[in-house]
Amino acid sequence: MPTLFHPLRLGSLELPNRIFMAPLTRARAGREGVPNELMARYYAQRAGAGLIISEATGISREGLGWPGAPGLWNEAQVDGWKLVTDAVHAQGGRIAAQLWHMGRLVHPDLGGGQPLSSSATTAPDHAHTYEGNKPYVEARAATAADIKRIVDDYVRAARNAVRAGFDGVQIHGANGYLVDQFLRDSANFRDDRYGGSIDNRIRFVRQLLEAVGNEIGIDRVGIRFSPNILVQGVEDSDPIPLYAELAKMLEELKVPWIELREPYKPTSSGSIPSAPVSPAMRPHYTGKIVINSDHDWTDARHRIANGHADAVSIGRLFIANPDLVRRIAANAPLNPGDSKTFYSGGAEGYTDYPFLTEQVAA
Ligand SMILES: Cc1cc2nc3c(=O)[nH]c(=O)nc-3n(C[C@H](O)[C@H](O)[C@H](O)COP(=O)(O)O)c2cc1C
């Protein structure tokens, strides 16, 4: 029976363990979204993860609305990411780029122009901008030409990810961003071939996966979903058939891995999940399933041992514990995290969390 410390193959990737670093926006890339030496240090410190999934990374100016988040649409960003991937590889790690279009969650102050979504809707709450929080503005519904252009932007970002030295990409299909705005029916009110039936709502993500797979090889592509939680105004009235159908499509396209942000109990960040959907996906999908959200080791070990999942990804504990895999192996105590420095910029709360060896020596 596999444990957290058994190797795992994910498409083209050979991983030494099954404890992944979940994608974590840390807002240290400046206004131009260009990764830097500080980011390289942060990721290299966490190279013990079976796989690092990068922070969400904009595929285009239009799609990026988080202050200080990185992009992958221009040469300066490719060069910046090379610093990161080289540093991770030098420490023996592996890293995939999470590709992101935020859709209606891009405030015009950041993206330029009215945001795009599946339908003309306005996200709840407020956007983070460089001038503080502002209410979201209404998105316009993407036209067929917009959809084609966005697919091309994903393809360019995937090509750039490979040029920048990433070992693979993950399409961000979770958390209320553009892909999710097409998938789940609280945000998609289209009456064309991209809305209404499940087949229509999964068409956009199918096109993305096909196009990105053709560009860099499907064995280097994964995808993330958040099937059983309401996030940023996006949820589905009937998630089980939707995600079962998605699982069939992912199987057909030979997508080698999926990551599910699928809490099984009320989360520490306040969301109340509905029933998990992974049991409905598993029978249709032979690729690898990575589970995420509020997992402890006993539970993750159990779900991997009984075949419900193949790996676990860890978010907040990886922020505070660069050597998390070693700590789990040694059953060592964990550093507490500090949410005030999640997006604050600079080295504090970013590259200064102590390693176990420093603590033992101190
Ligand atoms: C500071 C912070 C930044 C995050 N950024 C991203 C992101 O860029 N992409 C993403 O898919 N999820 C993001 N998430 C969600 C995490 O990947 C993860 O799903 C969540 O923290 C639950 O896992 P955990 O209980 O192990 O922390 C973020 C969460 C936090 C706390």
Ligand as a Chemical Component Dictionary entry (heavy atoms), coordinates in Angstrom:
data_LIG
# 
_chem_comp.id                   LIG 
_chem_comp.type                 NON-POLYMER 
_chem_comp.pdbx_formal_charge   0 
_chem_comp.three_letter_code    LIG 
# 
loop_
_chem_comp_atom.comp_id 
_chem_comp_atom.atom_id 
_chem_comp_atom.alt_atom_id 
_chem_comp_atom.type_symbol 
_chem_comp_atom.charge 
_chem_comp_atom.model_Cartn_x 
_chem_comp_atom.model_Cartn_y 
_chem_comp_atom.model_Cartn_z 
_chem_comp_atom.pdbx_ordinal 
LIG C1  C1  C 0 -2.104 32.804 1.138  1  
LIG C2  C2  C 0 -2.880 31.873 0.246  2  
LIG C3  C3  C 0 -2.738 31.983 -1.118 3  
LIG C4  C4  C 0 -3.408 31.093 -1.974 4  
LIG N1  N1  N 0 -3.203 31.185 -3.319 5  
LIG C5  C5  C 0 -3.737 30.267 -4.161 6  
LIG C6  C6  C 0 -3.416 30.272 -5.549 7  
LIG O1  O1  O 0 -2.622 31.084 -6.034 8  
LIG N2  N2  N 0 -3.999 29.328 -6.324 9  
LIG C7  C7  C 0 -4.870 28.400 -5.811 10 
LIG O2  O2  O 0 -5.383 27.562 -6.571 11 
LIG N3  N3  N 0 -5.177 28.363 -4.497 12 
LIG C8  C8  C 0 -4.608 29.252 -3.661 13 
LIG N4  N4  N 0 -4.862 29.176 -2.313 14 
LIG C9  C9  C 0 -5.576 28.019 -1.771 15 
LIG C10 C10 C 0 -4.570 26.943 -1.315 16 
LIG O3  O3  O 0 -3.890 26.370 -2.437 17 
LIG C11 C11 C 0 -5.255 25.786 -0.545 18 
LIG O4  O4  O 0 -6.282 25.273 -1.361 19 
LIG C12 C12 C 0 -5.835 26.238 0.788  20 
LIG O5  O5  O 0 -4.889 26.975 1.551  21 
LIG C13 C13 C 0 -6.290 25.011 1.620  22 
LIG O6  O6  O 0 -5.195 24.130 1.847  23 
LIG P1  P1  P 0 -4.456 24.095 3.303  24 
LIG O7  O7  O 0 -5.523 23.749 4.306  25 
LIG O8  O8  O 0 -3.411 23.004 3.173  26 
LIG O9  O9  O 0 -3.867 25.456 3.538  27 
LIG C14 C14 C 0 -4.254 30.084 -1.437 28 
LIG C15 C15 C 0 -4.410 30.005 -0.050 29 
LIG C16 C16 C 0 -3.732 30.872 0.794  30 
LIG C17 C17 C 0 -3.865 30.708 2.281  31 
# 
loop_
_chem_comp_bond.comp_id 
_chem_comp_bond.atom_id_1 
_chem_comp_bond.atom_id_2 
_chem_comp_bond.value_order 
_chem_comp_bond.pdbx_ordinal 
LIG C1  C2  SING 1  
LIG C2  C3  SING 2  
LIG C2  C16 DOUB 3  
LIG C3  C4  DOUB 4  
LIG C4  N1  SING 5  
LIG C4  C14 SING 6  
LIG N1  C5  DOUB 7  
LIG C5  C6  SING 8  
LIG C5  C8  SING 9  
LIG C6  O1  DOUB 10 
LIG C6  N2  SING 11 
LIG N2  C7  SING 12 
LIG C7  O2  DOUB 13 
LIG C7  N3  SING 14 
LIG N3  C8  DOUB 15 
LIG C8  N4  SING 16 
LIG N4  C9  SING 17 
LIG N4  C14 SING 18 
LIG C9  C10 SING 19 
LIG C10 O3  SING 20 
LIG C10 C11 SING 21 
LIG C11 O4  SING 22 
LIG C11 C12 SING 23 
LIG C12 O5  SING 24 
LIG C12 C13 SING 25 
LIG C13 O6  SING 26 
LIG O6  P1  SING 27 
LIG P1  O7  DOUB 28 
LIG P1  O8  SING 29 
LIG P1  O9  SING 30 
LIG C14 C15 DOUB 31 
LIG C15 C16 SING 32 
LIG C16 C17 SING 33 
# 
